[in-house]
Amino acid sequence: MEVVGRDAVLDDCAVLPVGDRFLVASTDMLHAGTDFPEGMTDWQVGWMSVAVTLSDIAAMGADPADILLAVGLDDPSRLRPILEGAKACCETYGARFAGGDLDSHRELTLVSSGIGFTQRPVRRAGSEVGDVIGIVGVPGRAQAALEGHTHYLQYLLTPCPRVEEGRVLAAAGASSMMDVSDGLVSSLFDMKEANSCGYEVFSAQIPTVQGIPPDAGLDLALRGGGDFGLLFTCRPEVLPLPIPDLYVIGRVIGEPVVKLDGRPVKILGYQHHWD
């Protein structure tokens, strides 16, 4: 039985018409055991908890408005730095930290909810054959940090949602968009799920992590999550745009598959599993 409906869960945000514009709303749950890397400070925990929601709002091409944070706290001394990190992230990207809820938990658990507004929401559905595929940001840097390349820790511990870049892409006419928090290949499969077309990317065009052997860098780029870049499609004539780290990495094709260098690929990246 469908409770919500397929179209309502294709995007990371719900989209609601409000007068002559649209409200987008997102919520994210994070747990200490699965989402917060070892060594992360409580300030960084608060920052990341807000960043994940702002990234979802950015991927719709929306302006962030308000953030609510529910904290399931395992230790009362952690509360202040968590809230300070959350507020800092809100202020950096023009959102208001509007409150939330507090409870006691055995495992630190945070639920971040946020809303934004836009005249034109960009959804995962909307890709057309002949569109180019682009990415904002270098995928794999957060994963590189997880795997011991500590000079990339900033990308893992204080990820930066691409709010301004999302606005620019929406205004320019991006046909589809999402963030790549679960990895590039995984995100391409998510886009395919929302469309009737396919996606082909080319290894020579994918930006890779510097200071790592090329094959390892490509592997990180394909499967690494946690970077909060933007994956989008648009007509070729939309580009170039005034976004410094924007890369064209492929094209939208008629066959409903995900390809790398002409060959179908299997899904890679972070996947949610239940026993």
Buried (B, 14 or more C-beta within 10 A) or exposed (E): EEEEEEEEEBBBBBBEEEEEEBBBBBBBBBEBEEBBBEEBBBBBBBBBBBBBBBBBBBBBBBBBBBBBBBBBBEEEEBBEBBBBBBBBBBEBBEBEBBEBEEEEEEEBBBBBBBBBBBEEBBBBBBBBEEBBBBBBBBBBBBBBBBEEBEEBBEBBBBBBBBBEBBBBBBBBEBBBBBBBBBBBBBBBBBBBEBBEBBBBBBBEEBBBBEEBEEEBBBBBBBBBBBBBBBBBBBBEEBEEBEBEEBBBBBBBBEEEBBBBEEEEBEBBBBEEEEE
